[in-house]
Amino acid sequence: MTRTTLTQNALAETARVDAAAVAPLPGSRKIFVEGSTPDIRVPFREISLSPTRTSGADEQNPPLLVYDTSGPYTDPEAEIDLRRGLAELRRDWIEARGDTEFLDGPTSEYGRRRANDPMLAHLRFELTRKPRRAREGKNVTQLHYARQGIITPEMEFIAIRENQKRQALSTQYSGSDEVERILGHQHAGQGFGARLPEEITPEFVRDEVAAGRAIIPCNINHPESEPMIIGRNFLVKINGNLGNSAVTSSIEDEVDKMTWGIRWGSDTIMDLSTGQNIHETREWIIRNAPVPIGTVPIYQALEKVNGVAEDLTWEVFRDTLIEQAEQGVDYFTIHAGVLLRYVPLTAKRTTGIVSRGGSIMAKWCLYHHRESFLYEHFEEICEICKRYDVAFSLGDGLRPGSVADANDEAQFAELETLGELTRIAWQHDVQVMIEGPGHVPMHLIKQNMDKQLAECDEAPFYTLGPLTTDIAPGYDHITSGIGAAMIGWYGCAMLCYVTPKEHLGLPNKDDVKTGIITYKIAAHAADLAKGHPAAQRRDNALSKARFEFRWEDQFNLGLDPDTAREYHDETLPKDSAKVAHFCSMCGPKFCSMKISQEVRDSVFKRSAADKHPADDPEAVKKGLKDQAQAFRDAGAQLYQEV
Amino acid sequence: MTRTTLTQNALAETARVDAAAVAPLPGSRKIFVEGSTPDIRVPFREISLSPTRTSGADEQNPPLLVYDTSGPYTDPEAEIDLRRGLAELRRDWIEARGDTEFLDGPTSEYGRRRANDPMLAHLRFELTRKPRRAREGKNVTQLHYARQGIITPEMEFIAIRENQKRQALSTQYSGSDEVERILGHQHAGQGFGARLPEEITPEFVRDEVAAGRAIIPCNINHPESEPMIIGRNFLVKINGNLGNSAVTSSIEDEVDKMTWGIRWGSDTIMDLSTGQNIHETREWIIRNAPVPIGTVPIYQALEKVNGVAEDLTWEVFRDTLIEQAEQGVDYFTIHAGVLLRYVPLTAKRTTGIVSRGGSIMAKWCLYHHRESFLYEHFEEICEICKRYDVAFSLGDGLRPGSVADANDEAQFAELETLGELTRIAWQHDVQVMIEGPGHVPMHLIKQNMDKQLAECDEAPFYTLGPLTTDIAPGYDHITSGIGAAMIGWYGCAMLCYVTPKEHLGLPNKDDVKTGIITYKIAAHAADLAKGHPAAQRRDNALSKARFEFRWEDQFNLGLDPDTAREYHDETLPKDSAKVAHFCSMCGPKFCSMKISQEVRDSVFKRSAADKHPADDPEAVKKGLKDQAQAFRDAGAQLYQEV
C-alpha cells in the first residue's frame, strides 16, 4: 500500500524546496529587529500599506509588523538548500553557555544503525553536524536557566518577538493622530486570570518560564530554530501536524508540508510519522525547520517492535528518546498518565480510547497487568530530557473521542496524574506542557481549562480543538476551530490544528493550509478576547483599509492574501476594480461603506483644529443641522467614476 | 456589468430544477409524521444505518430521524416543476380560519405595473393564484391567534417537527438496551435562562409565540411553506442569503441557490436582490420555497427611486411593503431604529455604518434632517404586516462593521430603540425578531445577547455571525461561525450565515453550501451546549458508527455526506476500504479505534447477563487480571483481513 515516489528514491540528491513556499507574501518584506547584541535578530513580516486618498493631501498608513513563523523561507536574502539545512541561529548561544559537549555520533543504538546502513544512503540527510549533549551533571533546559535567574538570548529573542516592538515602531512610522487613534484602539480584554503586560520584557519571559507557566521548546540539537514561547501570558500559538503513514506519503511531501505550514503561521510542527523511514523523515524536517518540532516517540518505538504493542519495552523506548533527542526534537508527547486502573473507566465509553498513544499504552498495561514503563521510568525520562532540553508534552491518552465521552472520569483521572507528573518533571527542571481534548461540547470546555490549571499548577495547556460536535466529518477544522478559539480565550496556550480531513484521511497541502488558517483565526480571536495589547492593531488596520476601499491592503493584511484576492477577482476580475470604491456585493449605487463615508465626510467635515467635531456634542448638533442643508445643496454623488 | 444569461431570456419556458438539488441524500428517505389530523404531515429525513457486526448476532442500529428543511425537493414522490411552484400545504388551514379574502390582483401600484408589463413575460412566474389579505378589521398573525389561546395547525406542525417524535420513535425502532444507552446519552446543558422542555407540545409552541419569545414567519400568501419556529427555546435556526446584484447573477441562479441552500439545511432564506427584476426574482423564489423568505424592502424601494436615497418616500416604501406582502414574503427587515441623533455617534467609528439599509436611512435622515419614515410610520407598517402575517426582523442598521466598533454607543442606542419598536409591534400582535451584529470579539458577545434580551423583552435574536476577528477575508464563514456558535449557546434564536466570499464577492453555489454547513455546525454546537433534549442523539449515532468502522453510516450521519465520502476516497478509494477496520491516518497496525475496541472486547467481555461488567468495580478488577492472561494467550491480532 506504500506509495513509492521517484523523488524519494533519490531524495538526498534531488530534494528541492517548493517554490510556492518560499516567495515573500504579497506586499510584505522580512525585517529584523535587533536585540542587545547583534546576534539577536528577531524576524518580522512588515506589510506595506498604500496611503489613504483624501480631498487634501494623502494620509500615510504606517506599515504593519506581524509575527512571522516562516523563517528564512520568505527571506529573499536567504539561500535555501534543503540538502544543507538552515543556518544554526542558536549555535553560539548554546556554545557560550559552556555546559554541553559534542558527541562522536549518535549514542542511540538505532541512530547508529540507521547512520551506518548503506541501503538508506539515498534517503539520508547528509549530516555535517555531530549531536550535542549536556556535560555530565549539567542541566541545559531553559527552565533550569530561568530558575537560576539567567536571561538567555532565547528569552530576549522571545521578548522582542512577542512584544512586536509596537511602541517603538508605532512612533517611528506614526501617521497622523487620527490614523493612530484608529490603529491604536484596543478593547479591554477578559483574561480569566491571564496576566498580559503592556510590554513584554526579557525578565518577564524568564519569570514565566521559571514559574512553569510557559515553555521554550528548544533542543540544543535544533539550533536552527527561532526561539518561541508557549504560555497563556503570551500570544496563543498553534501547532500543525504532518507525518507519513503506512498507507501513504513520502519524505519530500512531508518537508513540503512543513515549509507550507510555517508559511501560513504554524508556530510548531509535530511530525507524527508512522510509516517507513520515520528516522530519516524526521532528520530532513528538523534540519530545515525554523520552528520547534514535536513527536510522539511511542509511534516509532512501536514500529521497532513490528507494531505489537505488548512487545514494547523500556529499553526500546529509551533508545528512541535518545535517538530523537540527538536529532533535535524539541518536545515529546509522552502518554505516561494512562494508568492501569484508568483503563476500565473507558469501557463504557461511546468511543473508548481514541488517542493512538493512549490505546497502545492501554493495551500494553492490560497485557502485562502493570503500570506502563512510561510511568514507572518517568524520572529517567526526565534525566534524558534535561540533557538535551526536550520539553514534555504530557499526552492525554484518555481524551474523549466523542461529545458523549467529554469530561468523564477517565479523562479527568488521567489529568490528575498529569499534574503529578508535572511536579516530578519540574523537580528536574524539565519544561512541561499538558495536552488536552478532543471532543467537548461548548459548555463543558471551560471546565477543562479550569481543571487543567488547577491540577497542573498552571503549566501551559495544549489542546486538540476541542471539537464542539461530532456530526460534521469533512468540516472538523470548523467544529474544532470553534472550541479552539474558546479554550484559547479561557487560557489555553497552544492549539493543535485539525484539518478538514480529520477522521477521514491524511491531509494534503490544501488541507494543511486550511487547518493552519482556521487555527490562526482561533488563536487571534483568543488574543483579542484576552485583550493581548498587540492583537487588535491588525484588525484595525485591515478594517480601516476595508472602509477606505484599499483592496490590495485589505488582501495583504489578511491571514491569506492569495485566497482573498482570488475570491475578489472571481466576481470583479478587472484591475480597475481593485481601486473601485465599491464591490461586487452591492455594486456602485448601494454600497453601504461608500454611503457611510459620504455621510461622515459630508456631515462631520473635519475641523481645521485637531479636535474632532464629534468630540463636542453641541458642535455635532449644530453641525448636523447646518450640514443637512449643505449636503442637500451639494447633491452628493453616490458614486464617483474611478 | 450585468451578466445576461440565455436562460434568463426564456426563463418562464425553460426553468428547471437543478438535478443535484433534488436527489435524496445518501442513505436517507423522506418520511412524514402525522399530527392530529391527516393534513398535518411533518417531514423528516430518516437515515438508515447498517447493523454492528459482533462475534454473535449482528446488533441492529435504529435509523436516525433528522429535521428536514429541504421540502419536497428530496422526496422522490413529489413532482417538481419550478414553473408551477410547490403545492399549497397551508391553503386549507388559512382558508378554514375564515378571516382572509382573495383580492382580484395585486393592490400595490408596482405589483400591478409589473404584472401588466408585456416586456416581462419571458421572466414572469405564471401566477395562478390571487393574493390573499385579512378581511377588514381582522388580524391574521400567529401571534394574534396565540394570544387568543388558539393552537393553529402551524403550531402543531412545529411541535412535531421540533420534538422529532423522539420518544415514540426510539421505542418503535429500539435496538438493544446497550445501543439505547449509547444513543440516549445526553449531557446536562447550560441554557442561560432558556427553557427547553423534554417534550415540545403544541401548547408550548402557542405559549412561546404568545409571549413574543418565538415567531412563526408564515405569510398567508406563502402557503407553500412548511411551518417553522424561531425562538431560543427551540432548535437554533440558520438563514442563508441569496440575491442578484447590479453587478452579477440571474434569476435562475438565485432559485438554484435557494433549492441548494435548503438541501443543506437553511431554515429560512433571505432574498437580498438589489439588481434588475427584483420583483420577478422574488416571485420565482417564493413560489418554489418550502421555507420562509425574508427581504429588506428598502433595497427594492431604493431601486424604484434610481438609487437616490434622499428621494425615498413613505409612499414608495409603503407600496413596496404591500407588493412584497402580497407575493408572500414572510419577514421584513426594517431599519426603523436608525434615528437621526444616532448618526453622529458613528462618525468616529473605524468602519462607520456598514449595514446597507442603515446607511441608506442615515443618509435620508441627514438629508431631510428628520426621523425616518420607517420610524415615523411604524404603526402603519404594523397595520400592513398584520393583514398578511409578515413578521418583523428589526434591522440593526448601526451594527459594528469591525471589531473596534463592537458594542459601542451607536449600536446599543439603536438596540434600545428596537426594544421600543418591539413593544409597539406587539401592541398590534405583529411578530418580531431583532437583528444583531456583526463584528464582535468573543468576550463582548455575551453582552450583546444579554442586552438584547433585556431591551427587547426576550423577542428572538437573529444575528449575522458575529465575526470574532476582522483579519481573515476569505474565511469569514469561520471567523463568524465561532461567534455564531457562541451566541447561539447564549440564546440567539437564528444565525444568519456568512460565506467565504463575505467582504469580497457574491457567493456561488459552493460558497452557499460551505456557509450553510458551517452554520449548521454552529447551530448544532449551540443546541448541544444548551442541552436541547434532541440534540446529542445524532452525535452519539455518528460516533458509534465511527468507533465501529461503519464508514458509510459515518458519512451519511454527517452534515455533508458527499464531502466526507470524497475526502475518505481521496486517500483510500477502494470500496473495500469502506468496510476496513482502519483508516488512512494510521493504517491497519496503529489504529487507536481498533486497538481500543480490542482492549474493550478482550478485557471486558460482555457478560451473558444484561449487566455490563464495568458496572461492578470488583468484577472489573478480577476481570482485568483474568483477562490479561487470556489476552496474552490469545495473542490478539491487531488487524483482521476484511
Interface residues (C-beta under 8 A of the other chain):
Chain A: M1 I182 H185 H187 G189 Q190 S245 A246 V247 T248 T274 G275 Y299 L302 G307 V308 A309 E310 L340 V343 P344 T346 A347 K348 T350 T351 G352 I353 V354 S355 R356 G358 S359 I360 A362 K363 L366 Y367 H368 H369 G401 S402 V403 A404 A406 H439 P441 M442 H443 L444 T468 T469 D470 I471 A472 P473 G474 Y475 H477 I478 T479 G481 I482 A485 M486 W489 P500 K501 H503 L504 G505 L506 N508 I517 T518 K520 I521 A522 H524 A525 A526 L528 A529 K530 G531 Q536 R538 D539 N540 L542 S543 K544 R546 F547 Q554 F555 L557 G558 L559 D560 T563 A564 E566 Y567 H568 E570 T571 L572 C583 S584 M585 C586 G587 P588 K589 F590 C591 S592 M593 I595 S596 Q597 E598 V599 R600 S602 V603 F604 H612 P613 A614 V620 K621 L624 K625 Q627 A628 Q629 F631 R632 L638
Chain B: M1 I182 H185 H187 G189 Q190 S245 A246 V247 T248 T274 G275 Y299 L302 G307 V308 A309 E310 L340 V343 P344 T346 A347 K348 T350 T351 G352 I353 V354 S355 R356 G358 S359 I360 A362 K363 L366 Y367 H368 H369 G401 S402 V403 A404 A406 H439 P441 M442 H443 L444 T468 T469 D470 I471 A472 P473 G474 Y475 H477 I478 T479 G481 I482 A485 M486 W489 P500 K501 H503 L504 G505 L506 N508 I517 T518 K520 I521 A522 H524 A525 A526 L528 A529 K530 G531 Q536 R538 D539 N540 L542 S543 K544 R546 F547 Q554 F555 L557 G558 L559 D560 T563 A564 E566 Y567 H568 E570 T571 L572 C583 S584 M585 C586 G587 P588 K589 F590 C591 S592 M593 I595 S596 Q597 E598 V599 R600 S602 V603 F604 H612 P613 A614 D615 P617 V620 K621 L624 K625 Q627 A628 F631 R632 L638
